[in-house]
Structures are given as C-alpha cells and as structure tokens.
Amino acid sequence: MADPLLDWRSEFPALEKTVYLISHSLGAMPRRTRDRLAEYADIWSTRSIRAWEEGWWEMPITVGNLIAGIIGAGEGEVVMQPNVSICQSIIASCFDWSGSRNKIVSEGLDFPSNLYIHRQLESLGARVVTVPSEDGITIPLPKLLAAIDNETLLVAVSHVIFKSAYIQDLRALTKRAHEVGALIVADIYQSAGTVPLNVRELGVDFAVGGSVKWLCGGPGAGYLYVRRDLWPALSPRLTGWMAHQNPFEFDPGPIRFAGDAFRFLNGTPNIPGLYAARSGYEIIQEVGVENIRAKSIRQTSALIDLAEQAGYRVNSPKDSRERGGTVTLDVPNAYDITQELLRRDFLVDYRPGAGIRIAPHFYTKDEELELVMEEIQSLSRAAVTH
C-alpha cells in the first residue's frame, strides 16, 4: 500500500542511518532545523541588540502561535517556556494552598517531574491525592472522578500516560473538575503531534507540553496554554520582568502584570531553542495530526500483533481508541536488550516497570516494525542461551 507520508523521510537525516522508533522520547530533527539555527546565529552576529526589537522579544508568543494551531488554542494563548517543569510551577504559583480548597488530584502514572512539583506544594498547605493504577497501564476513570471533590483546587493529569500510552478521558475529567469548582491542567506532552486534541473544545484551563517528542522541535521549547478568561485572575508568584505591563520601565516596585499572555512569562526566553523548534511545528501542521493519527493507529496495531505472535506481554492498551503513539513491550532482560538495540542503531528506549517503548511516527516504514521485532527476538534468544 502506498504511504504518502513517507515522502517526508528525506526531511529527517537520522532516518538514513537508523531504525528510528523513539519519537515518544526524542523526535527526529528536521533537516531545515540546521538552517534555522544558522539564521539565529546570523541575526545575532549582524543585528545584535536590535534583534530584540526585530522579533526576538515576541518569539515566546509568535512561536507559541504555531503550537496553538496544533492543539486548538487561539492566537496569543500559548507562551513558550524552557520546559514543562517551569510551566507546571508557574501554574502552581498562581494559587493559595493554605485554605480549605487545597487539594491536588493527580494519578500514579503521571510523569514524575509533575508529581515532584505538586508534592513540594505540601509545604505550603496543599494536599496531594494520587489515584493509583490497578494494572500498570491505565488509571480507573471512576476512581479518578470520585477523587475530585469540593475541596479540590487543581486536577493535574497527563492526556497520554508516558509509560503505557494510555489516553485519559480529558473531557470527563474537565467536566467533573468544573462541576465542583476546580481547575484542570493537562500535560499533553505525549499527545500533541500524534493524537488530535483541541484545548478550547475540551475546556481545559491549562495545558502544558514540550517539543522534544512528537513535535520534532528539540529540547528547550516547552509551552503553556492558559484559558483566556482566566488571565485577569491569575498572578503567578513564579514571575519575572517579561511579565511586567511595562518591562522597560525597570520599575523596582511590585509587579504590574501584562494584560495578555506575557503575564505568564518570567526571565529571558531561550531564543535559540525557539528557532530550532519552529521547523518541527511547521512540518506537523503540514502533515496534519489527523493523518499522523491514522497511520499511528495502523502501525501500533501491527506492532502489537507482531509482539503477541512473539509471545511478549504488551503493556499498552489493545484498544486503539485508548492508545497513543507508543507500544510498550514487557520483554525479559528488557534493559540489556534496549542497550544492544541502541548500539545497533535501533532507536528505542526502556522504562522501569514497563518495558521497551517503541514509537513509530509518520516517517516510519512498515518494514521497520518487522525489523525491530526480529532484532528483539534474536537478542532474547541469545540471552536465553547464555
């Protein structure tokens, strides 16, 4: 069957020498990213300080607009940050955790960095309730909904769980949070660029993510979406001069926040990271997340079939409606096998308590799925004989 998305393979140099199945961890670098970084260097060397007035200052918003087009946000509603940990910390700093509404509801399979940040808020009075997984793959939705009550201030969940690729029901969680007067932040790191979503239609209050993975934007370019009608009521304690209404007044008094999404910025942005990230966003928009999702479902389903034929346990949902772009395999000696796969230029990764994570993307050939499974089986047999 002809696959028009493979026409994009020539845009990604790493695909020429590797079996690239690690886009859930680090998306392949677009060829044009090198040109974008050269553009940054040229502008810095020729325009110097004038570059701030000629586009650099606005880049946290203008680059954020490219993300907005992928996740269903409006223009000016997404600001770029260095990483998700900063985004989560900015959100948390907007609230008083000392009152009776001080509960954070999260889930046991959330990415640890999110959990670390929220548990640190306990010193300020927050109560963190983490709903555990019962199978290591999913979080029981009824128990997660039941944990959200009138004392909940913030619901903090991942849209797609990083270990298993389980897709959580953001719509139901958002509805429940709003019923009790709570707000919700969705970590969309493992969904943006491979699972279609629209933050405004879902009604989430905050969304955070980064560019390292499916967006093929590289490190240092996180992003924060905040629902527009919430802006006037939010005053982050984690702030900086870029969030000031008039930053170039250099006023040493209490901050007067900007009226737009600049109020959620802080210090000097990572300009080279923003240059590097744009190419991936543009390509994802050109390819189309719906097209990426259709191919992802087909290839992850094929991968699950191959794994089951080989006798491996699959630690990802079998139902494609509940599965993101990754398939996790519980293979004996998974860590050692992963290291050998990497040495042989089969790019996958390993997560403790889960297994080998394999992630086809829109640029993946069908035969690469067969190749990696053959390699895993060969290494498994070799491990048994030794």
C-alpha positions in Angstrom: 0.0 0.0 0.0 1.4 3.4 -1.0 2.2 5.6 2.0 2.3 9.3 1.0 3.7 10.3 4.5 6.9 8.5 3.6 7.7 11.4 1.2 8.7 13.2 4.4 11.6 10.8 5.2 14.1 12.8 3.2 13.5 15.8 5.6 15.0 13.8 8.5 18.7 12.9 8.2 18.7 10.5 11.2 16.4 8.1 9.3 19.1 7.4 6.7 21.3 5.5 9.2 18.9 4.3 12.0 15.7 2.5 12.6 14.1 5.5 14.3 11.4 4.3 16.7 11.9 6.7 19.6 9.8 9.8 18.7 8.0 9.4 22.0 11.3 10.5 23.7 13.1 12.5 21.0 11.6 13.2 17.7 13.9 13.2 14.7 15.5 16.5 13.8 14.2 18.1 10.5 16.9 18.9 8.0 15.7 22.6 7.9 16.4 23.0 11.6 20.1 23.4 10.8 19.2 26.4 8.6 17.0 27.9 11.4 19.9 27.7 13.8 22.2 29.3 11.2 19.6 32.0 10.8 19.7 32.7 14.6 23.5 32.9 14.5 23.4 35.3 11.5 20.8 37.6 13.1 22.8 37.7 16.4 26.0 38.5 14.6 24.6 41.1 12.3 21.7 42.7 14.1 23.0 42.3 17.6 20.9 44.2 20.2 18.4 45.3 17.5 17.2 41.7 17.2 15.1 42.1 20.3 13.1 44.8 18.6 13.0 42.9 15.3 11.3 39.7 16.6 13.2 38.1 19.4 11.1 39.8 22.2 7.8 38.5 20.7 9.1 35.0 19.9 7.5 33.3 23.1 4.1 34.3 21.5 4.8 34.1 17.8 6.3 30.6 18.2 3.5 29.7 20.6 1.1 30.6 17.8 2.5 27.6 15.8 1.7 25.3 18.8 -1.7 26.9 19.1 -2.5 25.7 15.6 -1.7 22.1 16.5 -3.5 22.0 19.9 -6.6 24.1 19.1 -5.7 27.2 21.0 -6.2 30.7 19.8 -3.6 33.2 18.7 -1.7 34.7 21.6 -2.9 32.0 24.0 0.2 29.9 24.2 3.5 31.1 25.6 6.9 29.3 25.2 8.8 28.3 28.3 12.1 26.3 28.7 10.3 23.1 29.8 7.1 21.6 31.4 8.5 21.7 34.9 8.6 25.5 34.6 5.1 25.5 33.1 3.7 23.5 36.0 5.5 25.6 38.6 4.1 28.8 37.1 0.6 27.4 37.3 1.0 26.2 40.8 2.4 29.6 41.9 -0.9 31.3 40.9 -2.8 29.8 43.9 -3.1 30.0 47.7 -2.7 26.5 49.1 -3.4 27.4 52.7 -7.2 27.4 52.6 -9.8 24.6 52.8 -9.8 24.2 49.0 -6.2 22.9 48.8 -6.4 19.5 47.1 -4.5 18.5 44.0 -5.8 15.4 42.3 -3.3 13.5 40.2 -2.7 10.0 39.0 0.0 7.4 39.9 1.3 7.1 36.4 1.9 10.8 35.8 5.3 11.8 34.7 7.4 12.0 37.9 8.5 15.7 37.4 4.9 16.7 37.7 4.5 14.7 40.9 7.6 16.2 42.4 6.4 19.7 41.8 3.0 19.1 43.2 4.3 17.3 46.3 6.6 20.2 47.0 3.4 22.3 47.4 2.6 20.3 50.5 4.9 22.6 52.5 2.5 25.4 51.5 -0.6 23.6 52.7 -1.5 21.6 49.6 -2.9 18.0 49.9 -1.9 15.8 47.0 -4.1 12.8 46.3 -2.7 10.4 43.7 -5.1 7.8 42.3 -3.1 4.6 41.7 -3.1 2.4 38.6 -4.5 -1.1 39.2 -2.8 -2.7 36.1 0.3 -0.6 35.5 -1.3 0.6 32.2 -4.4 2.6 32.9 -5.9 4.8 35.6 -9.5 3.8 36.6 -11.6 6.7 35.5 -14.4 6.3 38.1 -11.9 6.4 40.9 -10.2 9.5 39.4 -13.5 11.2 39.0 -14.6 10.3 42.6 -11.4 11.8 44.0 -12.3 15.2 42.6 -14.5 16.9 45.2 -15.4 20.3 46.6 -12.0 20.6 48.3 -10.1 20.2 45.0 -8.4 23.2 43.7 -6.4 21.6 40.8 -6.7 18.4 38.8 -3.4 17.6 37.2 -3.2 14.7 34.7 -1.4 13.5 31.6 -3.5 13.2 28.5 -1.4 10.3 27.3 0.5 8.3 30.0 4.2 8.2 29.2 4.9 4.6 30.2 1.9 2.9 28.6 0.4 5.4 26.1 -3.0 5.1 27.7 -5.2 8.0 26.7 -7.2 9.5 29.6 -10.6 11.0 29.2 -9.9 14.7 29.4 -13.4 15.7 28.6 -14.9 13.7 31.5 -12.2 14.9 33.9 -12.7 18.5 32.9 -16.4 18.3 33.3 -16.1 16.9 36.8 -13.4 19.4 37.8 -15.6 22.3 36.7 -18.7 20.8 38.4 -17.0 21.2 41.8 -15.3 24.5 41.0 -11.8 23.1 40.4 -9.4 23.9 37.6 -7.6 21.3 35.4 -4.1 21.2 33.9 -3.5 18.7 31.2 0.0 17.5 30.3 -0.2 17.0 26.6 3.5 16.2 26.0 2.7 12.6 24.8 -0.3 13.6 22.7 0.4 16.8 20.9 1.5 16.0 17.4 0.3 12.4 17.3 -3.2 12.4 19.0 -5.6 15.1 17.8 -6.9 17.4 20.5 -8.5 20.8 20.9 -7.9 22.5 24.2 -10.7 25.0 23.8 -13.3 22.4 22.8 -12.2 20.2 25.8 -12.4 23.3 28.1 -9.2 22.6 29.9 -8.0 25.5 32.0 -4.3 24.9 31.4 -2.2 22.7 29.1 1.5 22.1 29.2 3.9 20.3 26.9 7.2 20.3 25.1 8.8 19.9 21.7 11.3 17.2 22.3 9.0 14.3 21.3 6.3 14.0 18.6 6.6 17.7 17.5 10.2 17.1 16.4 11.2 20.5 17.9 14.1 19.5 20.1 14.8 20.5 23.7 14.4 23.8 25.4 11.0 24.7 24.0 8.2 24.0 26.4 4.8 25.6 26.1 2.0 26.8 28.4 -1.7 27.3 27.4 -3.9 29.2 29.8 -7.7 29.7 29.2 -8.0 33.3 28.1 -10.9 34.3 30.5 -8.7 33.2 33.5 -5.9 35.6 32.7 -7.1 38.6 34.8 -7.5 36.5 38.0 -4.1 34.8 37.8 -0.9 36.4 39.3 2.0 33.9 39.2 4.5 34.1 42.0 7.0 32.5 39.7 7.4 35.5 37.5 10.0 37.9 36.0 10.5 41.1 34.2 8.9 39.9 30.9 5.6 39.5 32.7 5.5 43.2 33.6 3.0 45.5 32.0 5.9 47.9 31.0 9.1 45.9 31.4 11.3 48.6 30.0 10.4 51.0 32.8 12.5 48.8 35.0 10.2 49.6 37.9 11.5 48.1 41.2 8.1 48.2 42.8 5.5 45.4 43.0 4.9 43.9 39.5 2.0 45.1 37.4 1.2 42.2 35.2 0.7 42.4 31.5 -2.8 42.1 30.3 -2.1 39.4 27.8 -0.3 36.0 28.0 3.0 37.8 28.6 1.9 37.8 32.3 2.9 34.1 32.4 6.4 34.7 31.2 9.4 35.3 33.5 13.0 35.8 32.5 14.8 35.9 29.2 13.5 33.3 26.8 15.5 30.5 25.2 15.8 32.2 21.8 18.0 29.5 20.0 15.6 26.8 21.2 12.7 28.6 19.7 14.5 29.0 16.4 15.2 25.3 16.4 11.6 24.3 17.3 9.8 26.0 14.6 10.6 23.6 11.8 9.1 20.6 13.6 5.8 22.5 14.3 5.5 23.6 10.7 6.0 20.1 9.4 3.5 18.6 11.8 0.9 21.2 10.7 1.7 20.4 7.0 1.4 16.7 7.5 -1.7 17.0 9.7 -2.3 15.4 13.1 -5.3 13.5 11.8 -3.2 11.9 9.1 -0.4 11.1 11.7 -3.0 9.6 14.0 -4.5 7.3 11.3 -1.0 6.0 10.4 -0.1 5.7 14.1 -3.1 3.5 14.8 -2.3 1.2 11.9 1.3 0.8 12.8 0.9 0.4 16.5 -1.8 -2.2 15.9 0.6 -4.0 13.6 3.3 -3.8 16.2 1.0 -5.3 18.9 0.2 -8.2 16.6 3.9 -8.9 16.0 4.6 -8.7 19.7 1.8 -11.1 20.6 2.9 -13.5 17.9 6.3 -13.5 19.5 4.8 -14.2 22.9 5.6 -10.8 24.6 3.3 -9.1 27.0 2.1 -5.7 25.8 1.9 -3.0 28.4 -0.1 -0.6 26.3 -3.9 -0.6 25.7 -5.0 -3.0 22.9 -7.9 -0.8 22.0 -6.6 1.9 19.6 -9.1 4.4 20.9 -7.3 4.2 24.3 -3.8 4.1 22.9 -1.4 6.9 22.0 1.5 6.6 19.7 3.7 4.2 21.7 3.7 0.4 22.3 5.5 -0.8 25.4 6.7 -4.4 25.4 7.4 -6.5 28.6 10.4 -8.4 27.3 12.8 -10.4 29.6 16.1 -8.7 30.0 14.5 -5.6 28.5 17.1 -3.1 29.8 20.1 -5.1 28.4 18.3 -5.7 25.1 17.5 -2.0 24.8 21.1 -1.1 25.2 22.1 -3.6 22.5 19.4 -2.3 20.2 20.8 1.2 20.6 24.3 0.0 19.8 22.9 -1.5 16.6 21.1 1.8 15.7 17.7 0.5 16.5 16.5 3.6 18.5 14.0 2.7 21.2 14.1 3.1 25.0 13.4 1.3 28.3 11.3 2.4 31.3 11.4 0.5 34.6 8.2 -1.3 35.5 7.0 -1.0 31.9 9.5 -2.4 29.3 10.8 -1.5 25.9 9.0 1.5 24.4 8.6 1.6 20.6 7.1 4.5 18.8 6.5 4.7 15.1 5.8 8.2 13.7 4.6 9.5 10.3 8.0 8.9 8.8 8.3 5.2 9.8 8.3 2.4 7.3 6.1 -0.6 7.9 9.1 -2.9 7.4 10.9 -1.2 10.3 8.4 -2.6 12.7 9.2 -6.1 11.5 12.9 -5.4 11.7 12.9 -4.2 15.3 10.7 -7.2 16.4 13.1 -9.6 14.6 16.0 -8.0 16.4 14.3 -8.2 19.8 13.5 -11.8 19.3 17.1 -12.6 18.2 18.5 -10.8 21.2 16.0 -12.6 23.5 17.1 -16.0 22.2 20.7 -15.1 22.6 20.1 -14.0 26.2 18.4 -17.3 27.0 21.3 -19.4 25.5 23.7 -17.5 27.7 
